[in-house]
């Protein structure tokens, strides 16, 4: 075979450039594609069936109906005719948008109108049962038991031996049952063996410390046996009795009545029983922001500092990035690529690592900045210097972004415009102010607004650098450098009983409306720049 014929044969058998991906995609069409589609739909339907069983068991009928409708719709679309092709692409995007955007927003709004927090998590029925358990106290003549902890059929049980009669029992949440004589052996450390049961020991036992602290085995009346230590238990009597007719707890010793206050607690005067339960409280969280001195007092100061912080970072970073882009956009500049790469280094590093490094560099006593330049500046421990530090570090992290943005905007400006301005006798400052800057702003204004919104809620740059501190006198929660989002975080975790999710959600909604209003006004103002096109 001649070399020409061999080359033609090889060329005919070779895969054209770019055709490999097409062939890989086509391999999933036809029979193979249908098999894969049926397999994925089978998995989806099986997952939906499991979720439907869970929802039906909880009697959540509305979510169950939505789940059934969505599952049927997915099956119809993906098994339907070709005219449903657009829906096949829209469904995954729609589901992800609902799961990661719509649901969190709706849930946040829902929580904002509740008292959801530590101590107000469970339902009212669960809270009542928990109050009954926590009200149990050991009487002077209560039965004492030697105890061991075991599992039976996956359930936690207590192996008990009466210290007076030496009778053996096994107890769980349903009650107490006798065990045969001699089936339980004990020593000074507690129960060491129980016929038919495997006792929990060591790490397995100590990991149940919180569970055992609320574990109760009901006996006669309202009495119950509760663990006293990991090897002993005692029969306790309740100090509170729940009156179903009045929907209230009565203290047995003095008859004091704890009634439902409509806010998720049983209260009597200033005394409240724990735990409470999750319930709707209307606009109470929003009212707290306006009327609670702990929340309202520093709110305006923090809001003003948040505006200053976000505005300073955006404008300093933008104009610095723009000037660097102009300087490095000149042709023939030596080491141009090296300079550009060096500017992008802060952006290439993970932000949280950079912030933690800067927190060490700016340390008063051991920081490299003070030692290298022989300074004695309290960068992180003085209120004013800490604010300067937050702006400077955020500026350092943001300049590379605006450098890239400005570089792209400059290269999109037609050279004829600046050349015509130069011919008309315009000086470089005049050309920049009247031609370059307005055209750059046309492209970058939306990005400036987005960057402002980002820095308005830039939790990492504040919390990882200063923790919101230093603290202010007479203000146990708000720090000198706290912005609204870090202040919200502290309110959620550091006030009241801790982890006040309802209050945090309410403040988050207010922050959203603040940012949305500022962004809407800014976008309306930037419409004037469109005339430059």
C-alpha positions in Angstrom: 0.0 0.0 0.0 1.4 3.4 -1.0 2.1 6.0 1.7 -0.7 8.2 0.3 -3.3 5.4 0.6 -2.1 4.6 4.1 -2.4 8.2 5.2 -5.9 8.4 3.7 -7.0 5.3 5.5 -5.6 6.6 8.8 -7.3 9.9 8.3 -10.6 8.2 7.6 -10.4 6.2 10.9 -9.3 9.1 13.0 -11.8 10.9 15.2 -12.2 14.5 14.0 -11.2 17.2 16.5 -14.1 18.0 18.8 -16.1 14.9 17.8 -15.1 12.9 20.8 -17.4 14.8 23.2 -20.3 14.4 20.7 -19.8 10.7 20.5 -19.6 10.4 24.3 -22.9 12.3 24.6 -24.6 10.2 21.8 -23.6 7.0 23.7 -26.3 7.9 26.2 -29.0 8.2 23.6 -31.2 5.4 22.3 -31.5 2.2 24.4 -28.7 3.1 26.8 -30.3 6.5 27.5 -33.7 5.0 28.1 -32.2 2.4 30.5 -30.4 5.2 32.4 -33.5 7.4 32.5 -35.6 4.5 33.9 -33.0 3.7 36.5 -32.8 7.3 37.7 -36.6 7.7 37.7 -36.8 4.4 39.7 -34.3 5.8 42.3 -36.3 9.1 42.4 -39.6 7.3 42.9 -38.1 5.0 45.6 -36.8 8.1 47.5 -40.2 9.7 47.1 -41.9 6.6 48.5 -39.7 6.6 51.5 -40.3 10.3 52.1 -44.1 9.7 51.6 -44.0 7.0 54.3 -42.2 9.4 56.8 -44.7 12.2 56.0 -47.7 9.9 56.4 -46.4 8.6 59.7 -46.1 12.2 60.9 -49.5 13.1 59.4 -48.0 15.9 57.4 -50.7 15.7 54.7 -50.0 18.9 52.8 -46.3 18.2 52.2 -47.3 14.6 51.3 -49.7 15.9 48.6 -47.0 18.3 47.2 -44.5 15.4 47.1 -46.9 13.1 45.3 -47.8 15.8 42.7 -44.2 16.7 42.1 -43.2 13.0 41.7 -46.0 12.4 39.2 -45.1 15.5 37.2 -41.5 14.5 37.0 -42.4 11.0 35.7 -44.8 12.4 33.1 -42.3 15.0 31.8 -39.4 12.6 31.5 -41.4 9.7 30.1 -43.5 12.0 27.9 -43.2 13.0 24.2 -40.4 15.2 22.8 -42.4 18.4 23.0 -41.8 18.3 26.8 -38.0 18.7 26.2 -37.8 22.2 27.6 -39.5 21.1 30.8 -36.8 18.4 31.2 -34.2 21.1 31.6 -36.4 23.4 33.6 -37.4 20.9 36.3 -33.8 20.3 37.8 -33.1 24.1 37.8 -36.5 24.8 39.4 -36.1 22.1 42.1 -32.6 23.4 43.0 -33.9 27.0 43.1 -36.8 26.0 45.4 -34.6 23.9 47.7 -31.7 26.4 48.1 -33.4 29.7 47.6 -37.2 29.7 48.2 -37.4 27.2 51.1 -34.6 29.0 53.2 -36.3 32.4 52.6 -39.8 31.1 53.5 -38.4 29.3 56.6 -36.5 32.4 57.8 -39.7 34.5 57.5 -41.7 31.8 59.3 -39.1 31.6 62.2 -39.1 35.4 62.5 -42.7 35.3 63.8 -42.0 32.6 66.3 -40.2 32.3 69.6 -37.9 29.5 68.2 -34.9 29.5 70.6 -33.2 27.4 73.2 -35.9 26.3 75.6 -38.6 26.8 72.9 -37.8 24.1 70.4 -40.2 21.2 70.9 -44.0 21.1 70.7 -46.3 21.9 73.7 -47.1 18.3 74.3 -43.3 17.4 74.4 -42.7 20.4 76.7 -45.4 19.2 79.1 -43.9 15.7 79.3 -40.4 17.2 79.9 -41.6 19.4 82.7 -43.2 16.4 84.4 -39.8 14.6 84.2 -37.8 17.5 85.4 -40.2 18.1 88.3 -39.4 14.7 89.8 -37.4 15.1 93.1 -36.2 12.3 95.5 -38.3 12.1 98.7 -36.7 11.4 102.1 -37.9 7.8 102.1 -37.7 7.0 98.3 -36.8 3.6 97.1 -33.1 3.2 96.4 -31.8 0.9 93.5 -28.5 -0.4 92.3 -28.5 0.2 88.6 -27.0 -0.9 85.3 -27.7 0.4 81.8 -28.4 -1.9 78.9 -30.1 -2.1 75.5 -32.9 -4.4 74.6 -34.1 -4.5 71.0 -32.5 -1.1 70.4 -34.3 0.4 73.4 -32.5 1.8 76.4 -33.4 0.0 79.6 -32.3 0.1 83.2 -31.5 -3.0 85.1 -32.5 -2.4 88.7 -32.1 -4.2 92.1 -33.9 -2.9 95.1 -31.3 -2.2 97.8 -33.8 -3.2 100.6 -35.6 -6.2 99.2 -33.0 -7.2 96.6 -35.7 -7.8 94.0 -34.7 -7.4 90.4 -36.4 -5.3 87.7 -36.0 -4.0 84.2 -37.4 -0.6 83.4 -37.9 1.7 80.4 -40.3 4.5 79.4 -43.3 2.2 79.5 -42.8 1.0 83.1 -41.2 -1.5 85.5 -41.1 -5.3 85.0 -39.8 -7.9 87.4 -36.9 -10.2 86.6 -36.3 -13.7 88.1 -34.4 -13.9 91.4 -30.7 -14.5 90.9 -30.7 -13.1 87.3 -28.9 -9.9 88.3 -25.5 -9.7 90.0 -24.2 -6.6 91.7 -21.2 -5.3 93.6 -20.0 -2.0 95.1 -19.7 -0.6 91.5 -23.3 -1.4 90.5 -24.9 -4.1 88.4 -22.2 -6.3 86.8 -24.3 -8.8 84.9 -28.0 -9.4 84.0 -29.2 -12.6 82.4 -30.4 -11.9 78.9 -29.0 -8.4 78.7 -25.7 -6.9 77.7 -24.7 -4.0 80.0 -23.2 -0.8 78.6 -19.8 0.0 79.9 -17.0 2.5 79.4 -17.3 5.0 76.6 -20.7 3.6 75.6 -22.1 4.3 79.0 -20.6 7.7 79.5 -21.8 8.9 76.1 -25.4 8.5 77.5 -24.8 11.0 80.3 -27.3 13.6 78.9 -29.9 10.9 78.0 -29.8 9.4 81.5 -30.2 12.8 83.1 -33.8 13.0 81.7 -34.6 9.2 81.6 -37.5 8.1 83.8 -39.2 4.8 84.5 -42.8 5.4 85.6 -44.0 3.4 88.6 -47.2 4.1 90.7 -49.2 7.3 90.4 -46.9 10.1 89.2 -43.8 8.5 90.7 -40.9 7.5 88.6 -37.4 6.0 89.0 -34.6 8.2 87.7 -30.9 7.6 87.5 -29.0 9.3 90.3 -25.5 8.3 89.2 -24.3 5.8 86.6 -24.7 3.0 89.1 -27.7 4.0 91.2 -31.2 5.2 90.9 -34.0 6.4 93.2 -37.7 6.6 93.0 -38.8 10.2 92.8 -42.1 12.0 93.3 -43.3 15.0 91.2 -43.3 18.5 92.6 -45.7 19.7 89.8 -49.0 18.3 88.6 -50.5 19.0 85.2 -54.2 19.9 85.2 -55.6 19.2 81.8 -58.9 21.0 82.3 -57.2 24.3 83.2 -54.2 23.6 80.9 -51.8 24.6 83.8 -49.3 23.1 86.1 -50.0 23.2 89.9 -47.1 23.1 92.4 -48.0 20.4 94.9 -46.4 22.0 97.9 -48.2 25.3 97.8 -50.8 25.0 95.0 -49.2 27.8 93.0 -50.7 27.8 89.4 -48.5 28.1 86.3 -50.7 28.9 83.3 -50.0 29.1 79.6 -49.1 32.7 78.8 -49.7 32.4 75.1 -46.0 32.9 74.4 -44.8 29.3 74.7 -44.3 29.1 78.5 -46.1 28.1 81.7 -45.7 31.1 84.0 -46.7 32.3 87.5 -45.8 35.9 88.0 -42.1 36.3 87.1 -41.4 32.6 87.5 -41.5 30.4 84.3 -41.2 26.6 83.9 -38.6 25.1 81.6 -38.7 24.1 78.9 -41.1 26.1 76.8 -42.3 25.3 73.3 -42.2 26.8 69.9 -45.2 29.0 69.1 -46.2 32.0 66.9 -45.6 35.3 68.7 -46.5 37.7 65.8 -44.4 40.8 65.6 -42.9 40.4 69.1 -39.3 39.9 67.7 -39.6 43.0 65.6 -41.0 44.9 68.5 -38.0 43.8 70.6 -35.7 45.4 68.1 -37.5 48.7 68.6 -38.2 48.6 72.3 -35.7 46.4 73.9 -32.8 48.6 75.1 -30.3 45.7 74.8 -31.1 45.5 71.1 -32.2 49.0 70.1 -29.5 50.9 71.9 -26.4 50.2 69.7 -28.4 49.4 66.6 -28.1 52.9 65.0 -24.4 53.2 65.8 -23.7 49.8 64.3 -25.9 50.7 61.2 -23.9 53.9 60.7 -20.6 52.0 61.0 -21.8 49.4 58.6 -22.6 52.0 55.9 -19.1 53.6 56.5 -17.3 50.3 56.3 -19.1 49.0 53.1 -18.8 52.4 51.3 -15.1 52.9 52.2 -14.1 49.4 51.1 -16.0 49.6 47.8 -14.8 53.1 46.7 -11.2 52.7 47.9 -10.9 49.3 46.3 -12.6 50.5 43.0 -10.5 53.6 42.5 -7.2 51.8 43.4 -8.1 48.9 41.1 -9.0 51.3 38.3 -5.7 53.2 38.7 -3.7 50.0 38.7 -5.6 48.8 35.6 -4.8 52.0 33.8 -1.1 51.8 34.8 -0.8 48.2 33.6 -2.8 48.6 30.5 -0.1 50.3 28.6 1.6 48.5 25.7 5.3 47.7 25.9 5.4 47.8 29.7 8.1 45.4 31.0 7.1 42.6 33.4 3.5 43.5 32.8 2.3 39.9 33.4 4.4 39.6 36.5 2.8 42.8 38.0 -0.7 41.6 37.1 -0.1 38.2 38.8 1.3 39.9 42.0 -1.8 42.0 42.3 -4.1 38.9 42.0 -2.3 37.0 44.8 -4.7 38.3 47.6 -7.7 37.1 45.6 -6.2 33.7 44.9 -5.8 32.9 48.6 -8.8 31.7 50.6 -10.2 34.7 52.3 -10.6 33.2 55.8 -6.9 32.1 55.8 -5.9 35.7 54.8 -8.0 37.2 57.6 -6.5 34.9 60.2 -3.0 35.7 59.0 -3.7 39.4 59.1 -5.1 39.0 62.7 -1.6 37.7 63.6 0.3 40.3 61.6 -1.6 43.1 63.3 -1.1 41.8 66.9 0.0 44.5 69.2 2.8 42.7 70.9 3.9 40.0 68.5 2.6 41.2 65.1 5.1 41.6 62.2 3.7 45.0 61.2 4.5 46.7 64.5 7.9 44.9 64.8 9.0 45.5 61.3 8.2 49.2 61.2 9.0 49.9 64.9 5.4 51.0 65.7 3.3 50.8 68.8 -0.2 50.9 67.2 -3.0 49.0 68.9 -4.4 47.8 65.5 -7.0 45.4 67.0 -7.4 46.6 70.6 -8.4 50.3 70.1 -11.8 51.1 68.8 -10.7 53.5 66.1 -7.6 51.6 65.0 -9.6 48.4 64.8 -12.0 50.1 62.4 -9.1 51.3 60.3 -7.7 47.7 60.3 -11.0 46.3 59.1 -11.2 48.7 56.2 -7.5 48.2 55.2 -7.6 44.4 55.3 -10.9 44.4 53.4 -9.4 46.8 50.9 -6.4 44.5 50.5 -8.7 41.6 49.7 -11.0 43.5 47.4 -8.6 45.4 45.1 -7.7 42.4 42.9 -11.4 42.0 42.1 -11.8 45.6 40.9 -8.5 45.4 39.1 -9.8 42.6 36.9 -13.2 44.3 36.5 -11.6 47.6 35.5 -9.1 46.0 33.2 -12.0 44.4 31.3 -13.9 47.7 31.2 -10.9 49.6 29.9 -10.3 47.2 27.1 -13.9 47.5 26.0 -13.6 51.3 25.5 -13.0 52.1 21.7 -9.6 53.6 21.2 -11.2 56.1 18.8 -12.9 57.9 21.7 -9.8 58.6 23.7 -7.9 59.5 20.5 -10.5 62.0 19.5 -10.5 63.6 22.9 -6.7 63.8 22.7 -6.9 65.5 19.3 -9.4 68.0 20.7 -6.8 69.1 23.2 -7.9 67.2 26.2 -5.3 66.7 29.0 -4.9 63.2 30.5 -6.9 64.2 33.7 -9.7 65.6 31.5 -9.8 62.5 29.3 -10.0 60.3 32.4 -12.8 62.4 34.0 -14.9 63.0 31.0 -14.4 59.9 28.9 -12.7 57.0 30.6 -14.4 57.1 34.0 -18.0 57.5 32.8 -17.6 54.6 30.3 -16.0 52.4 33.0 -18.9 53.2 35.3 -21.4 52.1 32.7 -19.9 48.6 32.9 -19.0 48.5 36.6 -21.9 50.3 38.3 -23.9 47.0 38.9 -20.8 45.4 40.2 -20.2 48.3 42.6 -23.7 48.0 44.0 -23.3 44.2 44.3 -19.9 44.7 46.1 -21.5 47.2 48.5 -24.3 44.7 49.3 -21.6 42.0 49.9 -19.5 44.1 52.2 -22.7 45.3 54.0 -23.0 41.6 55.1 -19.3 40.7 55.1 -19.4 38.7 58.3 -16.0 36.9 57.7 -14.0 40.1 57.4 -15.2 41.4 60.7 -15.6 38.3 62.8 -12.4 36.6 61.8 -10.3 39.7 62.1 -11.6 41.4 65.3 -14.5 39.3 66.5 -16.5 42.5 66.4 -14.3 43.9 69.2 -12.9 45.6 71.1 -15.8 45.7 73.6 -17.6 48.9 74.4 -18.2 50.1 77.9 -21.7 49.4 79.1 -22.4 47.3 76.1 -22.0 43.5 76.7 -22.9 42.4 73.2 -22.1 45.0 70.6 -18.4 45.5 69.8 -16.7 48.6 68.3 -16.3 47.0 64.9 -19.5 44.9 64.7 -21.5 45.4 61.6 -25.2 44.5 61.4 -24.7 40.9 60.4 -22.1 40.1 63.1 -24.3 42.0 65.7 -27.2 39.8 64.6 -25.0 36.7 65.1 -24.2 37.8 68.7 -27.8 38.6 69.4 -28.8 35.2 68.3 -26.2 33.5 70.6 -25.5 35.8 73.4 -28.8 37.2 74.7 -31.6 35.7 76.8 -31.3 32.0 77.0 -29.0 31.8 74.0 -29.6 30.9 70.4 -32.6 33.1 69.8 -33.3 32.0 66.2 -36.5 34.0 66.0 -34.9 37.3 66.9 -32.0 36.6 64.6 -34.4 35.9 61.7 -36.3 39.1 62.3 -33.0 41.1 62.2 -32.0 39.3 59.1 -35.3 40.4 57.4 -34.6 44.0 58.4 -31.1 43.8 57.0 -32.5 42.4 53.7 -34.9 45.3 53.4 -32.1 47.8 54.2 -29.8 46.4 51.5 -32.7 46.0 49.0 -33.7 49.6 49.5 -30.1 51.0 49.1 -29.5 48.8 46.0 -32.8 49.8 44.4 -32.1 53.5 44.9 -28.5 53.0 43.6 -29.7 51.2 40.5 -32.2 53.9 39.8 -29.5 56.5 40.0 -27.2 54.6 37.7 -29.8 54.8 34.9 -28.4 58.2 34.0 -25.2 56.5 32.9 -27.1 54.5 30.2 -27.3 57.7 28.1 -23.5 57.5 27.7 -24.0 54.5 25.4 
